[in-house]
Amino acid sequence: MTAFGPGVASRAQATRSLEVAERLRQEVLQGVIKPGARLRQSEVAARFGVSTTPVREAFATLSQEGLMRRDANRGVVVFEPSVHELRETYEIRLELEPLATRLATPRLADVDIDMLDAIITEMHETTDPIRRDRLNRELHAQIYAKADRPRLSGIIDQLRDASAVYLRFLSQAASSGSGYRAEADTEHRKITAALRRRDAVAAGEAVREHLAHSQKHIEAVIGAGAVGLR
């Protein structure tokens, strides 16, 4: 009989955790698991045919992503979208992110913009929604960092953190062929084209338009029935 070392067992455990997290992620994003639903480790473990350990680790992963939260009285609860929270967050982002872009424009060298275009190309080519989300975050972060306004960048980071879970729903819809991906890629190219011309006003306006379209698509996706808005 072949004996497997602890390293093999550990890798297998990690793989099971990732698989459980992905299955739960898709069920939340697709509305199979409803907003506000309470999940029990033992029930999920029995349904997926695994022990409670990978389920617990999957809960932790999805809590970090904002798709679940721990409630003192209800255990693990599925994220409940809030239209008020979404709109308030975007109202502020629509003011601050164009400002950061305008400030960054004269500070971006051609090589910086080349890197931004490379990120956009990678976003276009990837089929992984999570990878695309991370690249999108990196793209905007690199622009805003050049504004050289640490407090402004910090506030924007907080707002983008608050928006991240909503963008997951949008990414899921985009991966299913909603047309948003192509639109977003075009908008990103419009931003970098304005940056390359060193047109701060146009770059800021391009960011504003991109954010406004993102908000519109998120509300459409969430309101379409996959999940409910409060």
PADRENRO-527758 format. One record per residue: residue in one letter; x, y, z of N, C-alpha, C, O in turn. Coordinates in steps of 0.05 Angstrom, whole numbers, plus 5000, padded with zeros to 4 digits. Each point is the difference from the previous one (the first is absolute). Example, Ala and Ser with C-alpha at 12.3 -4.5 7.8 and 13.67 -1.06 7.14 Angstrom:
a526448865156498250245000501850245000502150005013s497250214973501650245001498550225014501050225004
***
This chain:
m501749765000498350245000501850255000501950015015t497450184969501650254998499250195022497750065004a504350055009499550205021500550274989502050054987f496250135018500250274991500950185023498949985022g503050194973501050185020498150235006498050034986p502650125035498250225008499850224979498050144998g504149894985499950204979497849944980498650184991v501249575001497949914981497350055012498250104986a501449825039497450045013499350295002497650084996s504450085010499550295002499150124974498250174999r503149754979499350104974497249914992498550164988a500849605019497449904993497850155015497950074990q502750005036498250155016499650284988497850104999a504450024993499950274988498350004974498550184995t501949604989498449984975497149975006498350134986r501049715034497149985007498950265010497750074993s503850085022499150275009499550184977497950155000l503949854980499650174977497549924984498550164990e501149575007497749904985497450085014498150084987v501849895040497650085015499550294997497750094996a504450075007499750294998499050084972498250184998e502849694981499050074973497149924996498550154988r500749625022497349924997498150185015497950084990l502950005034498350185016500050284987497950134999r504449964991500150264986498150014977498550204997q501549604986498249994977497149995008498350134988e501149735033497249985010499050265011497750074996v504150085017499250275010499750194977498050144998l503949874984499950194977497749954981499050184988q500349565010497849934981497350005014497949954987g502050115039497550025014498949735009497749995010v503849794987499149745010499750015030498149905012i503950225001499850065029499150285002501350194990k496549865024498750265001501450195019501249925019p498650344975501250215019498849975027497649965004g504150065016499149985028499749725010499449965024a501149844959499849725009502149935021502350104998r496949745021501949915020501149734992498549824992l504150155009501349754992501349875025501350135016r498349614985501249845022502249824988499749884979q502650115035502249844991499249714995500649884979s498050015040499349714999498249954976500349794987e497850395007498149954978501550034973499549844982v502250365016501550034974501949774996500349904978a501050015044501949774998498549754991501149854983a496550105028498549774992499150024970500149804986r499250435006499050044972502249964980499649894979f502950205028502349984982501649745004501849944985g497549915036501549755005502850045010501849854992v498750355024502650065011499850035030497850005012s504550025001500050065029499450295005499850164981t499949925044499450285006502450184997499750254998t502749645002502450174998500250164974500350245001p499449634975500150174976497650194998500350214987v497549725025497750185000500650255017499550234992r501749725031500850235018501950184985499850245002e502249644985502050164985498750154976500750224994a497349654993498650134978498450245011499950214987f498849755036498550225012501950245005499250234995a503249715015501950225006500850144974500250255000t500349604979500750124974497850184990500550234991l497049685009497850154989499350245018498950204991s501749775035499650235018502050224993499350245001q503149694993502050194991499250144974500650244996e498149624987499050114975497550175003499250144981g499649855042497650155005497449864993497850115003l502449644987497649864992498549875023497749924998m503750065025498849915024501050165024502050144997r496649845025500950145024499249835024498149844999r503450195022499549865025498250175017500650235006d497249655003498150135017500049875027499949755002a500250405020500249895026497749825007500349805015n497450264974497649845007499249804978498649815006r502250244970499149844978502149834986499549874980g503050145030502149864987501050134975500450245000v500049614978500850114975497650074983498249844995v501750424996497750104986500950104972502150134998v496449814982500650084972499550304997498150115011f503750024974499950284995497350094989498849864983e500250365027497450124991500650274987500850195013p499049834960500550254987498150235009497749955007s503450294994498450235008500350214979502150104994v495649984994500150204979500950275011501350154987h497949905038500850265013503150005003501250214994e499949585016502949985004501450034973502050144998l497149714982501250014974500050284988502150104991r495750035010499750274988501750205016501250184988e498749815038501650195016503049964994501450204996t499549555002502849954994500850114973502150134997y496249834983500750094974499750314997501550124984e496850005031499850295000502750135007500950194988i500449695033502550115009502249924980501850174994r498249594996502049914981500050174975502150064988l495550015003499750164976501250285002500650134980e499849965045501450265004503049965004501650154989l499149665028502849975008501849874978502350094997e496849714990501749864981500750174975502249984990p495950174999500850194979502050215009501750074985l498050025040501950195011502849885001501950124992a498349635019502649875001501149964972502550024997t495949924984500949964973501150264988502150004987r496550225017500950264990502750075012501850104986l498549855040502550065014502349824990502350094998a497049674995502049804992501050054971502349934993t496050184990500650014971502750124994501549874985p499350365025502650114992502349855012502350044992r497249785027502149865014500549724988501949865008l496450064973500349744988501950014976499550154981a502649695019501849984977498949814980498249845006d502950174970499049824979500349705008498349844994v503950105020500449735009497949915020499249775000d499850425016497949945019497449934985498649815007i500950354972497549954985500249744984498049874995d504550074995500449744987499249775019498849804991m502050235034499349795020497049985004498949785003l499850454997497150005003498649864977498249845004d502850214972498949874976500549705001498349844991a504050085020500649715002498049875019499249774996i500150375026498149895019497349974986498649805004i500650404981497449984985500049774981498049864998t504250094989500249774981499749745016498649824991e502750165032499849765016497149965010499049785001m499750445006497249985009498349904977498249835005h502350264971498449914977500449704995498149874991e504350035014500749734992499249795022499549774993t500350325032499449805021497149925000498250164993t501349595014497349905002499249965029497849915007d504050165012499649975028498850265011501550205001p496049815009498950255010501550115024500250255002i500849585015501450105023502750134992500750215010r500649664971502550124989499450274987501650195003r496349824982499250254987499550225021500850234996d497849705026499550205021502650115011500250245005r501749585000502550085012501650184981501250205008l498749734966501450174980498650274998501450214997n496049805004498650254999500850185024500450244997r499749635026500850155024502950114997500550235007e501349604982502750094996500250234980501550195004l496949794975500050214979499450275012501550204996h496349825018499250255012501950095022500550245003a500449575013501950075022502550134989501150195012q500049714966502450114989499650284990501850175002i495849894987499550284992499850185024501450215001y497149715019499550185023502550045017500350215012a501449594988502550035015501750234989501550135016k498449924958501550214988499050285007501350204995a496349815017499050265009501750125022499950245005d501549585010501750095022498450145022500850205011r496849684994498350105022499249765017497949884996p503850055023499649765016497349985014498749795001r500350445009497449995014497849954980498249845006l501950294971498049954979500149714991497949884998s504450014998500349734991498949815022498749794993g501850275032499049845022496949995001498849795004i500050444992497150025000498849844976498149855003i503250184974499149854977500349705004498249854992d503950065020500449725006497749895017499049794995q500350375026497849915017497349984985498549815003l501150384979497549994984500049774980498049884996r504350074993500249774981499749745015498949814989d502150175036499549765016497149965004499049774998a499550455008497149985004498549924975497949885001s503350184976498749944974500749724990498649894983a503549995028501149764989498049774998499949864980v498550115041498149775000497950044979499049814988y500250445007498050064979501249944972498649894982l504050175015501349954975500249704994500249914977r499849925044500149714996497549914985500149834982f497650295025497549934987500150084970499149864983l502150385013500350094972501949834984499449944977s502849985036501949834986498849734993500649894978q497750005040498749754994498250034975500049824983a498550395016498250054977501650044975499349904978a503050255024501650054977501249744989500349974975s500549855042501149754991497949824986500749814986s496850265019497849854987499150134974498049914988g503450305003499450114975498150245000498450034981s501750145039498250235002500950234981498450184995g504049814995501050224983501550215015501250184989y498749805038501350215016503149994997501250224999r499949554998502949984998501150174977501950155003a496949824973500950144977499750305004501750164992e496149925020499550285005502150115019501050224996a499549635026502050095019502850024988501550195006d499249624977502650014987500350254983502050135000t495849944985500050244984500350255017501550184993e497149825029500250235019502850035012501050225003h500249565003502750015011502050114979501850165006r497949754969501750104979499550304996501950154993k495749955010499450284998501550165022501050224995i499149665029501450135022503050034994501150215002t500149574989502950004995500750184976502150124999a496049894981500550174977500150305009501750154991a496549925027500050285010502550055017501150224999l499749585016502550035016502450044982501750165006r498449694972502250024982500150274987502250104993r495550035002500050274989500550215022500350234993r499949685032500350185023497750195002500350235008d497349674985497550165002498749925026498449815001a502250345020499049945027497050015002498849835013v500050374974497150035001498649764987498249885011a502850044965498849784986500449735015498249835001a504250145011500549765015498249985024498949785006g500750445009498250005022497249944992498649855014e500550264964497349964991499649714990497949885004a504250004984499949724992499749825024498549804998v502950265023499749845025497250035011498749805009r500250444991497350055010498049844984498249875012e502050134962498149864983500249705005498049855001h504550055002500449725006498749915026498749795001l501750375020498849945026496950014998498749825012a500350384975497150024997498849764986497949905007h503450014972499149764985500249755018498249834999s503950155016500349775018497749995020498849795005q500650445007497850015019497449924987498449855012k501150254964497549944986499849704995497949885004h504350004987500049714995499649845025498649795000i502750295022499749865025497150005009498949795008e499950444991497250015009498249834982498149885009a502550114965498449844981500449705006498049855000v504450075006500649725005498749915026498749805001i501650365020498949935026497050015000498749845013g500250354972497150034999498749814982497549994998a504149854987498849824980498849755012498749854986g501950115040498749775013502049805012499149835015a503550204978501949815011500250045030500149815016v499950454992500050065029498250245003499350144980g499949925045498250225004501450245013501749975017l497550274975501050245011498350095024497549984999r503750115022498550125022499750304995498850135016
***
